[in-house]
Amino acid sequence: QVQLVESGGGLVQPGGSLRLSCAASRSIFSMYVMGWYRQAPGKQRELVAALASGGSTNYADSVKGRFTISRDNAKNTVYLQMNSLKPDDTAIYYCNAYRFPSDYWGQGTQVTVSS
């Protein structure tokens, strides 16, 4: 079992920045793909960014150039740096750890972009 705990969400003005953190209960980054997903009201959950065990990254087109996923192996923590935030980025953001057949989720953290 792996527990994932997100933090760092909040209210920010358009154009602002936030950094989300996802702390894993044990060292898994060498084996799991780590991802950040988001779900806005009335919409399906979508992949925002992913970080493979080898270090390769993948981003949704809507966040390329604005968001960066990274990890700190010593702290068992994955980050999502979000810059130039837009109202459309408002959603609950979830951390995910995946390695077939295991699929773990955090509880989510709310990000609201509004003036």
C-alpha positions in Angstrom: 0.0 0.0 0.0 1.0 3.6 -0.7 -0.5 6.7 0.9 -0.3 9.9 -1.0 -1.0 13.3 0.7 -1.3 16.4 -1.4 -0.8 20.0 -0.1 -0.3 23.5 -1.5 -3.7 24.3 -3.0 -5.5 27.5 -2.4 -6.9 30.7 -3.9 -4.7 32.6 -6.3 -5.2 35.5 -8.8 -4.9 35.0 -12.5 -1.3 35.1 -13.5 -0.2 33.9 -10.1 1.7 30.8 -9.1 1.3 27.8 -6.8 3.3 24.8 -6.0 1.6 21.6 -5.1 3.3 18.8 -3.1 2.5 15.1 -2.9 4.2 13.2 -0.2 4.3 9.4 -0.6 4.4 7.1 2.4 7.4 5.2 1.1 10.0 5.3 -1.6 8.3 4.4 -4.9 9.6 6.8 -7.5 12.0 4.2 -9.0 9.1 1.9 -9.8 6.0 4.0 -10.3 4.8 6.6 -12.7 3.8 9.7 -10.8 1.1 11.9 -12.1 -1.0 15.0 -11.3 -4.6 14.9 -12.5 -7.3 17.5 -12.1 -11.1 17.5 -12.1 -13.1 20.6 -12.6 -16.8 20.8 -11.7 -18.9 19.0 -14.3 -15.9 17.7 -16.2 -14.0 14.4 -16.3 -10.7 13.9 -14.5 -7.8 14.7 -16.8 -4.1 14.1 -16.8 -2.1 17.3 -16.2 1.5 16.1 -15.9 3.3 12.8 -15.5 6.8 11.8 -14.4 8.2 8.4 -15.3 10.6 6.5 -13.1 13.4 7.2 -15.6 12.7 10.9 -15.5 10.8 11.6 -18.7 7.8 13.9 -18.4 4.5 14.4 -20.2 2.2 17.4 -20.0 -1.3 18.2 -21.2 -1.3 20.7 -24.0 -3.2 23.2 -21.9 -0.4 23.5 -19.3 2.8 23.1 -21.4 5.2 25.9 -20.7 3.4 26.9 -17.5 3.5 23.8 -15.3 6.5 21.7 -14.2 6.4 18.3 -12.5 9.4 17.3 -10.5 10.4 15.1 -7.6 12.7 14.9 -4.5 13.7 11.3 -4.0 15.1 12.0 -0.5 11.7 13.4 0.6 9.5 11.0 -1.3 7.7 14.0 -2.6 6.5 15.0 -6.1 5.8 18.6 -6.9 3.7 20.5 -9.5 4.9 24.0 -10.0 2.1 26.0 -11.6 2.8 29.4 -13.1 0.8 31.9 -15.1 -2.4 30.4 -13.7 -5.7 30.9 -15.5 -9.3 30.6 -14.3 -9.6 27.5 -16.4 -7.0 25.9 -14.1 -9.5 25.9 -11.3 -10.1 22.3 -10.2 -9.3 19.7 -7.6 -5.8 18.4 -8.2 -5.0 14.8 -7.4 -1.7 13.0 -7.1 -1.4 9.5 -8.6 1.1 6.7 -8.4 0.8 3.9 -11.0 2.5 0.7 -11.6 0.3 -2.0 -13.1 -1.8 -3.3 -11.4 -1.4 -0.9 -8.5 -3.0 2.5 -8.8 -3.0 4.9 -5.8 -4.6 8.3 -5.4 -4.4 11.1 -2.9 -7.4 12.9 -1.5 -7.0 15.9 -3.7 -6.3 19.6 -3.1 -8.4 22.5 -4.3 -6.9 25.1 -6.6 -9.0 28.2 -7.3 -7.9 30.8 -9.8 -10.0 34.0 -9.4 -9.7 37.7 -9.1 
